[in-house]
Structure formats: C-alpha cells, structure tokens
Amino acid sequence: MCDHPAVRFVLDGTRPHLIRPRRPKGVLRFEVDGHVVFTRLVRHPGRPNNFMARALRLGR
C-alpha cells in the first residue's frame, strides 16, 4: 500500500489540464520514444492509470 498524496490522481485520473514550467521562462523536459523533448506547455489528458490492478491481474 502506498500513502503518497499523488496515488489517487494516478489511479483515478484527473480532469484534463495544462502543465507549465514552474519558472516563468522555464521549459519542461521529458523523453518520448527515446528522444529528449523540450516544451513550454503540455496538455495532460487526465486519464486514469490503474497499473496496480493490471500488475495484480498479470501476476496471477
């Protein structure tokens, strides 16, 4: 069991929202298919990711 505050957001999802850098002139950096991407805005779809239930199902 995990008591991290973000767990519910990952498992249950959120509403779609925008993600911006914390600093006004900053950028976000992440990897997509092995390529490093820099951007100032990400449109997060908010879909749930119930990876724990999938892992339990596949482990049986």
C-alpha positions in Angstrom: 0.0 0.0 0.0 1.2 3.5 -0.8 0.3 6.6 1.1 1.8 9.2 -1.3 -0.7 12.0 -2.0 -0.4 11.6 -5.8 -1.5 8.0 -5.8 -5.2 8.8 -6.1 -4.6 11.1 -9.0 -2.7 8.4 -10.9 -5.1 5.6 -10.2 -8.4 7.5 -10.6 -7.3 10.1 -13.1 -7.9 13.9 -13.1 -9.7 16.3 -15.4 -7.6 17.2 -18.5 -5.3 20.1 -17.6 -2.3 22.1 -18.8 1.1 21.6 -17.3 3.5 24.6 -17.4 7.1 25.1 -16.1 7.3 26.5 -12.5 9.7 29.3 -13.6 8.2 31.9 -15.9 10.8 31.4 -18.7 11.5 27.8 -18.0 10.8 24.7 -20.1 9.6 21.2 -19.4 12.0 18.4 -20.4 11.0 14.7 -20.9 11.6 11.8 -23.1 9.3 10.4 -25.9 10.3 7.2 -27.7 13.9 7.7 -26.6 14.1 11.3 -27.8 14.5 14.3 -25.4 11.8 16.9 -25.8 11.7 20.4 -24.5 8.4 22.4 -24.4 6.7 25.2 -22.5 3.3 23.5 -22.4 1.9 20.0 -22.1 -1.8 19.1 -22.5 -2.3 16.3 -19.9 -5.3 14.1 -20.8 -6.0 13.2 -17.2 -6.7 9.6 -18.0 -6.5 7.1 -15.0 -3.6 4.6 -14.9 -4.6 1.7 -12.7 -1.3 0.0 -13.1 -1.6 -1.8 -9.7 -4.7 -3.7 -10.7 -3.1 -4.7 -14.0 0.0 -5.9 -12.2 -2.1 -8.0 -9.8 -4.0 -9.5 -12.7 -0.9 -10.3 -14.7 0.9 -11.7 -11.7 -1.7 -14.4 -11.0 
